[in-house]
Amino acid sequence: MTDEPHDTSTAAGARTSPEPVGPVTLRVADGPLFAPVLSRVVSMVLARADCPVDRLDDMLILCDALAAHAPAHSRDGHISLRIDTRAGMIELRVAELGRGEASELVADAQLPDVGNVIERFSDSCRIEPAADGAGEELVLDLRFGTPPGGRGR
């Protein structure tokens, strides 16, 4: 292990694609640490994935909305999060939501003169049944860069 910074550049100066980061899974209790833990972990994962700053800002706005509203929709006083990166995208999965609560969480993110923050800043927003069958998961995708064969933002 060295003290040298992580460098993805080649000898010719071109940058190589970083390896995907994750998945990173967290389970955080509702309370004052939910917002700072979420934003810091997401920031670290996106930095490792070479996410551009404008999309990092978009994800942090989403994190603020989730921190403000998700605890009211948890089924047991905790929120589980799974952060996964792939070439040019990140998926944020918000779990341990009660039945019918994922759509309520999205609805709560409505702001006057702005619209729905979750729908506006994510590239896709979907609701899936929880893996354990006891509730729902909200899945948000953000694309960045231009993956092969795809369009970047």
C-alpha positions in Angstrom: 0.0 0.0 0.0 1.4 3.4 -0.9 0.6 7.0 0.1 0.3 8.0 -3.5 -3.1 9.4 -4.6 -5.3 7.2 -6.8 -4.6 8.0 -10.5 -6.5 6.7 -13.4 -4.5 8.4 -16.1 -2.3 6.5 -18.5 1.3 7.4 -19.6 -0.2 9.2 -22.7 -2.3 11.4 -20.4 -5.7 9.8 -21.3 -7.9 8.8 -18.4 -9.1 5.2 -18.1 -12.5 4.3 -16.8 -12.4 3.6 -13.1 -13.6 0.3 -11.8 -17.2 0.2 -10.7 -17.6 0.9 -7.0 -19.9 -1.1 -4.8 -22.4 -2.2 -4.1 -22.2 -0.3 -0.8 -25.0 -1.2 1.6 -25.9 0.8 4.7 -28.6 0.4 7.3 -29.1 3.7 9.2 -31.4 4.4 12.1 -33.9 7.3 11.7 -32.5 10.2 13.4 -29.9 13.0 13.2 -27.2 10.9 11.6 -29.2 9.7 8.7 -28.7 12.8 6.5 -24.9 13.3 7.1 -24.2 9.5 6.7 -26.2 9.3 3.5 -24.6 12.3 1.8 -21.0 11.5 2.8 -21.2 7.8 1.7 -22.9 8.8 -1.6 -20.3 11.5 -2.2 -17.4 9.0 -1.6 -18.9 6.4 -3.9 -19.6 8.9 -6.7 -16.1 10.4 -6.4 -14.6 6.9 -6.8 -16.8 6.4 -9.8 -15.5 9.6 -11.5 -18.9 11.2 -11.4 -18.9 14.8 -12.7 -19.6 17.5 -10.1 -23.0 18.6 -11.6 -24.4 15.0 -11.2 -22.9 14.7 -7.7 -24.8 17.9 -6.9 -28.0 16.4 -8.3 -27.5 13.2 -6.2 -26.9 15.3 -3.1 -30.1 17.2 -3.7 -31.8 13.8 -3.9 -30.1 12.7 -0.6 -31.4 15.9 1.1 -35.0 15.0 -0.1 -34.6 11.4 1.1 -33.2 12.5 4.4 -36.1 14.9 4.9 -38.8 12.4 4.1 -37.7 8.8 4.2 -37.7 8.3 8.0 -41.5 9.0 8.1 -42.0 6.1 5.7 -39.7 3.4 7.2 -41.3 0.3 8.5 -39.1 -0.2 11.6 -37.2 2.9 12.4 -34.4 2.2 10.0 -33.7 2.9 6.3 -31.5 0.5 4.3 -29.6 1.9 1.3 -27.8 0.2 -1.5 -25.5 2.3 -3.7 -24.2 0.6 -6.9 -22.3 2.1 -9.7 -21.9 0.8 -13.3 -20.3 2.4 -16.3 -21.7 5.9 -16.4 -24.5 5.4 -13.8 -25.4 5.0 -10.2 -28.3 3.2 -8.6 -29.6 4.2 -5.2 -32.0 1.8 -3.6 -33.9 2.9 -0.6 -35.3 -0.1 1.3 -37.2 -0.9 4.5 -40.1 1.2 3.5 -43.6 0.1 4.4 -46.2 -1.1 1.9 -47.5 1.9 -0.1 -44.8 4.1 1.5 -42.4 4.4 -1.5 -45.0 6.3 -3.5 -45.8 8.5 -0.5 -42.1 9.2 -0.1 -42.0 10.4 -3.7 -45.1 12.5 -3.3 -43.6 14.2 -0.2 -40.7 15.4 -2.3 -42.9 18.0 -4.0 -41.8 21.6 -3.6 -43.6 24.7 -4.7 -42.2 26.3 -7.8 -39.7 23.4 -8.2 -41.9 20.4 -8.7 -41.0 16.9 -7.5 -37.4 16.8 -6.5 -37.0 13.1 -6.8 -38.6 12.9 -10.2 -36.8 16.0 -11.4 -33.2 15.1 -10.4 -33.2 11.4 -11.0 -33.1 9.9 -14.5 -35.5 7.1 -13.4 -37.5 6.5 -10.4 -39.3 3.2 -9.8 -40.9 1.2 -7.0 -40.2 -2.4 -6.4 -41.4 -5.0 -3.9 -38.9 -5.5 -1.0 -36.7 -8.6 -1.3 -38.2 -9.9 1.9 -41.7 -9.2 0.8 -42.5 -7.0 3.8 -42.6 -3.6 2.1 -41.2 -1.6 -0.8 -38.0 -0.2 -2.2 -37.6 3.1 -4.0 -34.9 2.8 -6.8 -33.3 5.9 -8.2 -31.0 5.9 -11.2 -28.6 8.8 -12.2 -26.6 8.6 -15.4 -23.4 10.5 -16.0 -20.8 10.4 -18.7 -21.4 8.7 -22.0 -21.3 4.9 -21.6 -20.7 2.9 -24.7 -23.8 2.8 -26.9 -25.6 5.2 -24.6 -26.4 8.9 -24.2 -24.9 10.8 -21.3 -26.5 13.7 -19.6 
